[in-house]
Amino acid sequence: MKICNFIIILILCFGVHLQAQNKADNFKQQAQSSLEKKDYTKARYLFIQAYRNYANEGKITQAVECGTQATSLYYRENYYQEAFDLCRQMGQIVTNQEQAEQKKLYDLNFLITKERLQMYIKLRNAAQAQLQLNILDNLAEESGNSQLMENLLYIKTDYFYFFGQKEEGDAAFNRLISQYREKKEYGKVSECYQNLIAIARKANNTSLMEQTFVKYMVWTDSVKMLTAEDKLGALQQKYDDSLQTILEKDDKLAAKQYIIVGLCTLVAILIAGLVFLVFLAMRFIILNRKLKKIIQTITEHSEQQTGFIQSISEQMKPTLIEMNKSVAQLQTTVPDQAKALRYRVDALEQFGNHIQELSTLENSLLEPYETQSFNVSAFCEKVLEQIKENVHPDVEITTDIPKIEIKTNAEQLQRILLHLLKNAALYTTSGKIKLEFKKKGAHICQFIVTDNGPGIPAEKQEMIFKPFTEIKDLADGDGLGLPICFLIASKMNGTLSIDPEYKKGSRFILVLQV
């Protein structure tokens, strides 16, 4: 009886273990399927579940693979705290496994450290990124694993180019592709060039992208010639071997003739192929030159546009100074006309400043603002205090602001809210103006400004965030305030929009990641 009970217990334990194993594998398969469908939130959740189940089963390699996948999906959505916490958990699991097995698990430590490096690169923290790169270097060297060494070279290339260290990046990249060229793995060399072009495009480095593209075109042309030479060498070897066979077997003259005819045909095909390759090479060279010229023209036009806008602003300053002097002289003789003229001079000066700011913002969208933590309730009270004198006596100001801390750029946030509230005060003569704050997630919040003014017609709502969509008297405003606020919101990693469903006035929604 006792033996039967023992056997039953063993069967049950084995069944539970098998079920747990199947559960972890199912989570991993579902996560990979969700990732292919670009359902990143679900994929992250499933990878975490697979990671935990594998870790509980003691399958550290599979656990770290799923954990690093979840980490990359965390910081893809700027959840850096959760990503770093997950890396620390995996590091502890690997450490415990190393102590149990009495050996270093270089591959797993390399994967975890690589994810930390990618996060610090995305955060532009050069010091911490360099520290993680040094750790990767030590792991690859201690392991003696050639695969890790090749992977490290590629990581170094990405790091150096991202932080503007071109010479070091070129050196690492050349070491990387030289290994593949020696092994005649031409496809991997082409893949390296393509990835480097993608890195340059991501960093908005036009000169690096153009230089790399030219080198890639040259390499593409040369690799076709190298491939053709390899084929020609192989065919030549076959040809020589066939001739030797013919000399050794004189009694098979008919067979010799067939072989010679066949080889001649192959040589003819090869020559025709080489001619075709030369034609393709010439065509690629011509297209490459055209592409270089187009890139150069676009760059020059962008620089000319920025210079032209700055030149206009600078050339307007002497005229505005003289106009201000003339207004001052008219102040004593015709004060009413002087006041009207002063208003238009100020409007023209503000228009010049707005144009220059628009140009600056468009050229610096990839440069984020500095952030700091502050109490959102106290901050909004100070903003509302600044617009009280602009509010009509029959208009009531209401708020719905919780007392919580957020982290963003307070100065630029104040600029956007002041512009929205002043516009609301200008066009609202009765009713309410309301400022609200809503938390939409761990790192997402909304600022909402609502008024009971005349509202904005539906056909104009799509154009209010675009500059120069209508011609109007500058004394009535240049219409550049909302486009400037829209670009500032983009630099703050957010969006500014109008609620098309609100019909009792206007409602603007500012969404920020904090």
Disulfide bonds with the S-S distance in Angstrom:
none
